[in-house]
C-alpha cells in the first residue's frame, strides 16, 4: 500500500496522497485513517463501494477533474500489477 501511495504522489500522477481502507477476511477493516473513523464508519465505506473481504478501497481528494485523472491512472496501474 505504501508503494501505491508513493506511486500516486509522483509528479506524473500528482495526487497529494491516498487514504485507504482494507477489507479483512474476518470482517474487520484496516485503514490509514483508523484514528478518525471507527469500524462502523469503515463498514459504511465498504457498503457504499461494494467492497468485499480482500478488497482495498482507495480514496483521493481534490479538484474533481484532477482526481478523476488520478484515479484513472491508479486503476490502470493496479490492473497492470
N, C-alpha and C positions, 0 to 999 in steps of 0.2 A: 504494500500500500504506500509506503514511503517513496518507493520508486515512481509510482504513479503521481504522487503529489509533486515530486521533483519534475516529472515529465510535463505536467500541465503548467508549471511555473516557468518553463523555458520561454525565452523571448518569442520563439516561433508560435507558441500557443498563447502566452500572455495572461494566463489566469494568476490571480494573487495567491491562490491556494485552493484546497479542496477539503470539504467536510465529507466524512464517510460514516456509514453505519453498516456493519457486517451482521448478517442474519445467521446465527449459530444453529447447529443441528439440534441442540437441546431446547430451542425456542427462545433463548436469550439473545441479546443484542450487544455488540461491542462497537463503540463509536468514538470518534475523535472529539466529540462534544459531550461525553458522559457526565461531566460535572454540571452541565446546563440542562440536560434532558434525562428523564428517568426512563425505565424500561417501557412504561405505558406509552410515553411520547414516541419512543423509537418504534414501538409496535404499530403506532398510527402511521409513521413514515412508511413502514413495510406494507401496510394495508393499502395506502394511497398509491404506492408504486407497483404493487403486485409482487413484491419481493417475497421469496420463499427461503427456506433453510439452504444455506450455502451461497446465497446471493449477496452482492455488495451494492449498496445504494450510494452513489456519488453525487455530491451537491456542489455546484459552483454558483456564484452570485456576481451581480454587476449589471452593466448595460445589457439589455435584452439581446440585442443583435450580436454583441461580442460573445456573450455566454453561449448563445446558440452555436456559433462557430467553434468555440472552445469545446463544448460538449460533443459536437460532431467529430472533431479531431480526436477526442478521448475515446469515443465509440469505435472509431477506425483503428486506433492503437490497440484497444482491448480485443478487437476482432482478429488482428494480426497475431497478438500474443496467444 
